[in-house]
């Protein structure tokens, strides 16, 4: 397991997407949903848009505003066309108020 600090828990807000740029890794989108923290790749698998910059959260999904495709935040699965390929999901651990992402 390669845990890397992504942010502090206080950096996150419900229904907002936090962009973490970690050394040597593609940008990661971090979400706070109902008190739980989730992380996926930040780039839409359909249109190459940054979800943290061009997306929004709707009913537990992240919607890419470029073409309105959506992904389940908890699983990374594509759940609305035109998105078909899932986002990579990362294991997240919150330790002493800090958010860590497993990059393996």
Buried (B, 14 or more C-beta within 10 A) or exposed (E): EEBBEBBEEEBBEEEEBBBBEBEEBEBBBBBBBEEEBBBBBBBBBBBEBBBBEBBBBEEBBBBBBBBEBBBBBBBBBBBBEEBEEBBEBBEBEEEEEBBBBEBE
